């Protein structure tokens, strides 16, 4: 069973206690992300004049936007990985087919070499017979 971690972080100038099964470093990283988002939104003209509820809504929308963009990028990477896996499968299949064809060609060459040797022996025998007949 995983150990639950509790740590205090600073978000938007306030100390918040976070608990979770992730590491303390991860919880600090989440808090840092939130602070960066708050800073980013705080630089937008008029943001700080909005009501707290509106600012929270904008923060939530920005985080949701980041999430969906990251999710879509992960999906694109997965699709790319699947395409590369299919390409690799096809290449392996082509390689196996090439190896089978190469093995067949080698056997054919071997068979033809044996046939040539037999024909050369037969030709030598026929030459000897011809020489004997011509004597």
C-alpha positions, 0 to 999 in steps of 0.5 A: 500500500502506498504511503500518503504524504503531507506537505505544506506549500505556498500557493498565491502567497498562502500556505496550503497543506497538500496530502496525496500518495505522490511524493512531496517533490511532486506536490511542490511541483504542482504548487509551483505550476499553480503559482506560475499560472497565477503569475501568468494570469496576473500579467493580463490587463484587468485580471486583478480587477476581476472578482475572486470568483471570476479569477478562479474561473479563469484560472480553472479554464487555463488549467483545463486548457493546458490539460486538454492540450497536453492530453491531445499531444499525448494522444498524437504521440501515441498515434505516432508510436502506433504508426511507427510500430506498424511500420516496424512490423511491416519492415520486419515482415519484409525482412523475413520475406526477403530472408525466405527468398534469399534462402530459396535463391541460395538453395537454387544456386546450390542445386544448379551448382550440383547440376553443373558439376554432374554435367561437367562429369558427364561431359568429361566422361563423354570426352573420354569415350569420344577420345577412345572411339577416335583412337 
